[in-house]
Amino acid sequence: MIGVADSRLESERPWSRDRDHASMTRSTLGAVAGGRLRSLPVTLRFWDGSTVVSEDLGAGAPVVSVDSPQALAYLLREPNQLGLARAWVTGAVDTDDDLEQVLRARSSFDGLRLSAVDRVRLGWAGLRAGNSAFLRRPPIPPIEAARRAGRHSPGEDRRAVRHHYDVSNDFYRLILGPSMTYSRAYFASPADTLETAQEQKHELVSRKLQLVAGDRLLDIGCGWGSMLIHAATHHGVRGVGVTLSEPQAELARERIREAGLSKRLEVRVADYREIRDGPFDKAVSVGMYEHVGASQLSRYAGTVRRLLRPGGLFLNHGIARLMSTGPRGDTFISRYIFPDGELHPVAAIIEAMQNAGLEVRDVESLREHYPLTLRRWAANLKAHRAEAIATSSSERERAWRLYMLGSAQAFEAGEITVYQVLAARDGAPHGLPLQRGDAGLNRSPVVVTAAL
């Protein structure tokens, strides 16, 4: 195969070692992927200063800097999201422009595939330019998670959650702000602050669950305890939260002590499947079921039903995909952000709930609220970039910058969404009112100003 590619390149592209990288790249891109890369939506600037200017956009195209031959080595070995992610995270690829502007060009590459011959062509072009670095396997960034088996056993889930959350509470505080809430906020207006919108989200959940004083609440995946603190402070509940991250649990307990709620709230480091001390009056899961896995959805719903009293309410808040089929192979998110993450159509969790004996009472899409949330997190990261790097690493800061801005665009494009699904356990009346608005299921947020 190499010999075939070599002969074609000799006859079609008379390379010379003194040609700059841009010239060779421009010629080679036109010969691979059926010519789809002949005109790029970005301008490429190479480490030798040469550039490939976008023919369609010219000076208006965002500039992507290819700062090292290592970037092309990553892409030759993994010509997909994973290769791009490795090049970005290590800094081998960068941009001086707004990263969002660069990310908007990603649709130009939908469905693009590089054949084995294409990869040989690209590698051979690099060799003819004198870059033996193409032959060396570049190092895998240390923050990349290993490929997972996908069985979602308690042990595997612990390892995956700790990869994501056991970074640094200080790192998350810089991004999330004082609310320490790592899930979609609820905005009355795009002008709302992140803290106001997160408080409105907690109150929306509380109203949907019809929380009242004395209720025993289970928070599955409680994070740093924000939902529990809100429910206890404003609705008088007693609660148990579970997380698989010890640093999360430690900070959640500290925040609960500071709020004077230690006698009413408890945080455990445990898997939801390990909880045995039901029944609970209400249960909530916010931003956790994405970690459950398709193979465990039935067990997840069945466990919640077992832990609820008859007639008890359960609210599941989670990201879902709108397409019936998910991405193939490794993605940036699966290796750098959520090693165990699986997104399902909302129909999957609804079916699991119904099969378990949980009657679905309400489903609400809140997709438009997530880009507003993500951009506020990204703004926090930008404002505290040096501190974020100091508390974690440059690689993690770059990964999170890409993750948040790329996710914001994915929500805006309708590639992914977020749903709240409210269900009631069978066996007794659920107590929900006749009218949807009376149950807090309307879309008008209530701003909490004082404890009840």
GIJO-V593689 format. One record per residue. N is the residue number from 1. RES is the residue in one small letter. PSI is psi in degrees with one decimal (* if undefined). Layout:
[[N & RES & PSI] [N & RES & PSI]]
//
This chain:
[[1 & m & -41.0] [2 & i & -39.0] [3 & g & -39.2] [4 & v & -47.7] [5 & a & -37.9] [6 & d & -47.1] [7 & s & -38.1] [8 & r & -43.1] [9 & l & -36.8] [10 & e & -38.3] [11 & s & -31.2] [12 & e & -31.2] [13 & r & 93.0] [14 & p & 82.5] [15 & w & 156.5] [16 & s & 139.8] [17 & r & -18.7] [18 & d & 4.4] [19 & r & 145.8] [20 & d & 165.3] [21 & h & -33.9] [22 & a & -43.8] [23 & s & -44.3] [24 & m & -37.1] [25 & t & -43.1] [26 & r & -44.3] [27 & s & -42.1] [28 & t & -41.7] [29 & l & -32.6] [30 & g & -15.5] [31 & a & -0.5] [32 & v & 164.1] [33 & a & 37.4] [34 & g & 21.3] [35 & g & 4.1] [36 & r & -20.3] [37 & l & 8.1] [38 & r & -38.7] [39 & s & 116.5] [40 & l & 151.3] [41 & p & 3.3] [42 & v & 162.5] [43 & t & 131.0] [44 & l & 131.4] [45 & r & 121.8] [46 & f & 167.7] [47 & w & -19.2] [48 & d & 5.1] [49 & g & -12.2] [50 & s & 155.9] [51 & t & 150.5] [52 & v & 107.9] [53 & v & 137.0] [54 & s & 122.9] [55 & e & -32.2] [56 & d & -40.2] [57 & l & -18.6] [58 & g & -132.0] [59 & a & -16.5] [60 & g & -4.0] [61 & a & 142.0] [62 & p & 150.1] [63 & v & 126.9] [64 & v & 124.1] [65 & s & 124.0] [66 & v & 97.5] [67 & d & -2.1] [68 & s & 145.6] [69 & p & -20.7] [70 & q & -31.5] [71 & a & -44.1] [72 & l & -29.4] [73 & a & -40.6] [74 & y & -44.9] [75 & l & -32.5] [76 & l & -35.9] [77 & r & -32.5] [78 & e & 81.2] [79 & p & 64.5] [80 & n & -164.5] [81 & q & -39.8] [82 & l & -42.4] [83 & g & -42.6] [84 & l & -40.9] [85 & a & -44.3] [86 & r & -41.5] [87 & a & -40.0] [88 & w & -49.0] [89 & v & -37.4] [90 & t & -10.9] [91 & g & 4.9] [92 & a & -25.5] [93 & v & 136.8] [94 & d & 178.4] [95 & t & 141.3] [96 & d & -14.7] [97 & d & 178.9] [98 & d & 122.0] [99 & l & -33.8] [100 & e & -37.5] [101 & q & -38.8] [102 & v & -43.0] [103 & l & -28.3] [104 & r & -18.2] [105 & a & -3.6] [106 & r & -26.2] [107 & s & -21.7] [108 & s & -18.6] [109 & f & 9.0] [110 & d & 129.7] [111 & g & 2.6] [112 & l & 134.1] [113 & r & 139.2] [114 & l & 123.6] [115 & s & 171.5] [116 & a & -39.5] [117 & v & -39.8] [118 & d & -42.4] [119 & r & -36.3] [120 & v & -43.9] [121 & r & -47.5] [122 & l & -43.3] [123 & g & -40.6] [124 & w & -36.5] [125 & a & -40.8] [126 & g & -41.1] [127 & l & -41.3] [128 & r & -21.0] [129 & a & 0.5] [130 & g & 16.9] [131 & n & 87.9] [132 & s & -9.9] [133 & a & -22.1] [134 & f & -25.7] [135 & l & -17.2] [136 & r & 135.5] [137 & r & 119.9] [138 & p & 153.9] [139 & p & 144.1] [140 & i & 129.4] [141 & p & 138.4] [142 & p & -21.5] [143 & i & -1.6] [144 & e & 131.8] [145 & a & 148.5] [146 & a & 154.6] [147 & r & 134.6] [148 & r & 154.0] [149 & a & -23.6] [150 & g & 17.8] [151 & r & -20.3] [152 & h & 44.5] [153 & s & 160.8] [154 & p & -41.1] [155 & g & -43.8] [156 & e & -40.3] [157 & d & -36.5] [158 & r & -46.2] [159 & r & -41.1] [160 & a & -44.5] [161 & v & -39.7] [162 & r & -30.2] [163 & h & -38.6] [164 & h & -43.3] [165 & y & -26.5] [166 & d & 46.9] [167 & v & -64.6] [168 & s & 127.1] [169 & n & -33.1] [170 & d & -38.1] [171 & f & -46.4] [172 & y & -35.0] [173 & r & -37.7] [174 & l & -37.3] [175 & i & -47.0] [176 & l & -23.4] [177 & g & -171.9] [178 & p & -27.7] [179 & s & -23.7] [180 & m & 47.7] [181 & t & 116.6] [182 & y & 64.6] [183 & s & 169.4] [184 & r & 132.5] [185 & a & 177.6] [186 & y & 111.4] [187 & f & 131.4] [188 & a & -27.4] [189 & s & 148.7] [190 & p & -16.0] [191 & a & -8.9] [192 & d & 144.7] [193 & t & 160.9] [194 & l & -41.4] [195 & e & -41.7] [196 & t & -44.1] [197 & a & -35.3] [198 & q & -38.7] [199 & e & -38.3] [200 & q & -35.2] [201 & k & -45.1] [202 & h & -39.2] [203 & e & -36.9] [204 & l & -45.6] [205 & v & -42.8] [206 & s & -40.2] [207 & r & -39.3] [208 & k & -34.7] [209 & l & -4.1] [210 & q & 44.3] [211 & l & 135.1] [212 & v & 161.0] [213 & a & 133.6] [214 & g & -15.0] [215 & d & 143.5] [216 & r & 118.1] [217 & l & 133.1] [218 & l & 124.2] [219 & d & 106.6] [220 & i & 115.2] [221 & g & 59.0] [222 & c & -7.1] [223 & g & -131.7] [224 & w & 18.0] [225 & g & 8.5] [226 & s & -42.2] [227 & m & -42.2] [228 & l & -45.0] [229 & i & -42.3] [230 & h & -47.6] [231 & a & -38.3] [232 & a & -40.5] [233 & t & -44.5] [234 & h & -14.0] [235 & h & 2.1] [236 & g & 26.0] [237 & v & 163.4] [238 & r & 145.2] [239 & g & 155.4] [240 & v & 127.9] [241 & g & 144.8] [242 & v & 141.2] [243 & t & 157.3] [244 & l & 0.3] [245 & s & 116.8] [246 & e & -44.4] [247 & p & -38.6] [248 & q & -48.6] [249 & a & -42.2] [250 & e & -45.8] [251 & l & -38.0] [252 & a & -44.4] [253 & r & -39.8] [254 & e & -43.4] [255 & r & -36.9] [256 & i & -41.8] [257 & r & -44.6] [258 & e & -30.9] [259 & a & -2.0] [260 & g & 31.9] [261 & l & 16.7] [262 & s & -26.9] [263 & k & -12.9] [264 & r & -17.2] [265 & l & 142.9] [266 & e & 139.3] [267 & v & 128.0] [268 & r & 147.5] [269 & v & 100.3] [270 & a & 156.6] [271 & d & 145.1] [272 & y & -27.0] [273 & r & -10.0] [274 & e & -4.2] [275 & i & 129.0] [276 & r & -6.2] [277 & d & 45.0] [278 & g & -179.7] [279 & p & 157.7] [280 & f & 148.9] [281 & d & -37.0] [282 & k & 154.4] [283 & a & 146.9] [284 & v & 144.5] [285 & s & 111.2] [286 & v & 111.9] [287 & g & 24.5] [288 & m & -33.6] [289 & y & -13.1] [290 & e & -20.7] [291 & h & -6.3] [292 & v & -44.2] [293 & g & 143.8] [294 & a & -35.8] [295 & s & -16.1] [296 & q & 2.9] [297 & l & -42.1] [298 & s & -42.5] [299 & r & -37.7] [300 & y & -53.6] [301 & a & -40.2] [302 & g & -36.8] [303 & t & -43.5] [304 & v & -44.1] [305 & r & -42.6] [306 & r & -33.9] [307 & l & -15.4] [308 & l & 147.2] [309 & r & 158.2] [310 & p & 131.9] [311 & g & -3.0] [312 & g & 156.6] [313 & l & 145.5] [314 & f & 129.6] [315 & l & 121.6] [316 & n & 119.8] [317 & h & 116.6] [318 & g & 160.3] [319 & i & 141.8] [320 & a & 158.3] [321 & r & 151.3] [322 & l & -17.1] [323 & m & 150.5] [324 & s & -25.4] [325 & t & 145.7] [326 & g & -180.0] [327 & p & 152.4] [328 & r & 141.9] [329 & g & -172.3] [330 & d & 140.6] [331 & t & 166.3] [332 & f & -46.1] [333 & i & -42.6] [334 & s & -22.3] [335 & r & -19.5] [336 & y & -20.8] [337 & i & -64.4] [338 & f & 92.7] [339 & p & -28.0] [340 & d & 6.5] [341 & g & 134.3] [342 & e & 126.4] [343 & l & 135.3] [344 & h & 155.8] [345 & p & 149.3] [346 & v & -25.4] [347 & a & -28.1] [348 & a & -44.4] [349 & i & -33.5] [350 & i & -45.3] [351 & e & -42.5] [352 & a & -40.8] [353 & m & -48.3] [354 & q & -42.2] [355 & n & -26.5] [356 & a & -8.2] [357 & g & 24.0] [358 & l & 117.5] [359 & e & 119.3] [360 & v & 124.3] [361 & r & -25.2] [362 & d & 141.7] [363 & v & 126.6] [364 & e & 130.0] [365 & s & 133.6] [366 & l & 36.0] [367 & r & -42.2] [368 & e & -17.6] [369 & h & -21.4] [370 & y & -40.5] [371 & p & -36.2] [372 & l & -40.7] [373 & t & -49.5] [374 & l & -38.3] [375 & r & -29.0] [376 & r & -38.8] [377 & w & -43.0] [378 & a & -37.9] [379 & a & -38.7] [380 & n & -42.7] [381 & l & -42.7] [382 & k & -41.3] [383 & a & -23.1] [384 & h & 33.2] [385 & r & -47.9] [386 & a & -40.9] [387 & e & -38.8] [388 & a & -40.9] [389 & i & -40.3] [390 & a & -33.8] [391 & t & -11.8] [392 & s & -93.0] [393 & s & 162.8] [394 & s & -39.2] [395 & e & -42.4] [396 & r & -38.6] [397 & e & -42.5] [398 & r & -39.3] [399 & a & -42.6] [400 & w & -35.0] [401 & r & -46.0] [402 & l & -43.5] [403 & y & -47.3] [404 & m & -44.3] [405 & l & -38.4] [406 & g & -38.6] [407 & s & -38.6] [408 & a & -42.8] [409 & q & -35.3] [410 & a & -38.8] [411 & f & -42.9] [412 & e & -35.8] [413 & a & -4.5] [414 & g & 21.4] [415 & e & -33.6] [416 & i & 163.3] [417 & t & -177.6] [418 & v & 135.8] [419 & y & 148.0] [420 & q & 123.9] [421 & v & 120.2] [422 & l & 130.9] [423 & a & 158.4] [424 & a & 139.7] [425 & r & 144.2] [426 & d & 171.4] [427 & g & -11.4] [428 & a & 161.5] [429 & p & 141.8] [430 & h & -21.1] [431 & g & 5.6] [432 & l & 142.2] [433 & p & 167.6] [434 & l & -38.7] [435 & q & 138.7] [436 & r & -42.9] [437 & g & -35.1] [438 & d & -23.4] [439 & a & 2.7] [440 & g & 19.2] [441 & l & 5.5] [442 & n & 172.7] [443 & r & 7.0] [444 & s & 113.4] [445 & p & 149.6] [446 & v & 124.9] [447 & v & 120.9] [448 & v & 126.5] [449 & t & -15.7] [450 & a & 154.1] [451 & a & 145.3] [452 & l & *]]
//
